[in-house]
């Protein structure tokens, strides 16, 4: 029994040593983040409205958004947030050595009671005919230096961890993650899955120029939405953490040699103890 325990300990140590897959926290800096939104004037643009509050980032979410039909197009005088994302700084660039990323955030409306569950009626944005009015937040990334077929840039959304606003509560944080290795979970702006367009996706990972949160209707991943109701209320998207996940680091050969010796030592010690017990 003791022999087996010694070998098991060695094996467990071998499984953990040299493997670096834990999250790597990225400092939140408002100067590296922007919000992409529709404005009441009918423009669609990235803006510098993200501000810092201690270690958190605050992005304004409009509180007078109305529903509009897809046929009207985006940016037709409607208030809505499309993205809150990193658009500059050291986090961007070649992320091919990472396995994914995680964002923690919350949505807050000053006219809604704290911790109250949101309903679909609390939000508005683009609708498509009789499609359900479902608003959700997804993780996305893109590159202005890489093009998808028929598109001027490459943008990808990760749907497996999309969070519906009706599963969120006012002011309470949620955390969602994206996995770069799960190609079936990534879809580009043309609706093409990364399993059939993997080369472009991998090229995008090598030159990421924006990454973060995307706000969609459930029909489209980034057509934007905002709060309904009183326009005098304060609506906020609060980002509390952004983490990347480093790729696993192979165990050095010298470490494997040490582990082998440890396993042999455990075996020898176990046998000696077993013999002494028999004697």
Phi, psi and omega in degrees: 000314181294325177300314181296322179296317180298317180293321180296319178299316180297318180294320179296320178296320179297325182289335184260326184292133175081000179260114183246091181235009180285160181294147178245105184295133178254126180302135179276122181228116185300333182291342180265355185246147174223162175249136176253121190213161166272144177248160179301337180281356176096012179259153177237115188203159169279138180225168183257044184269357178285129182238168182256139173222092187066236179264008181252158175247140181241128176237131182290138173242124183300150182243018177228029182289139175245164179281143174222148181282149181305328182295340179283342181082170179273157175069025181265053178083018180253146176271123178195152176256131178260313183218149164231111194210161172281125180238001176202167176105178188290343180293331184280175179107223183277108179253016182293344177272359178261160178252355179164189177207163184224141177230133173251134184202171175214160173244139183223136173233124186291345179269355181251140181300141179302138177070004177285137179294137177286155172238165178300330181293343180282350185229154176214162181173209184286141175235159180231096180059234182264018181296146178303142182275073184254121179255137183214159178244132181233165171267145181214165172210160180200169179220128176279350181263357180236137182248139168273155178306122178081001181235148182286344180214175181246117177232140184225142179240143181254109187271336185302331183250015178305137181247127178282144181295335180285354174261002181253160177240153183300113177087352181269135185281151172229157179231129178230149184234155176236143183245115182294334183279344180272078185299329181293343181272351185256133178229139182267182186295338178269005181081013181267133180281148182294342177294334179251359180222040187296328181296315179294321179297315179295323176295324178294319179299332181278352183210057182286127179245355173201143183201139179160223185260143177233140185247116186233168184270350188099336173266321177233147187283336185215042177273358171082154172202170179208180178283149172268188172089214188289117179293347179275351178287164178256123176248137186217140166256120181248118177264122184255342179199144171225122183229141170255160181246111179295152175292154179297138178265122180301146179286129179301151181300323180297325179291320178298323178298317179296320179295321179298317179296321179296319179295319179295318180299317179298322180294316181295313181299319180297319180293319180299317181293323180295316180296320181294327178291321180293319181295000000 
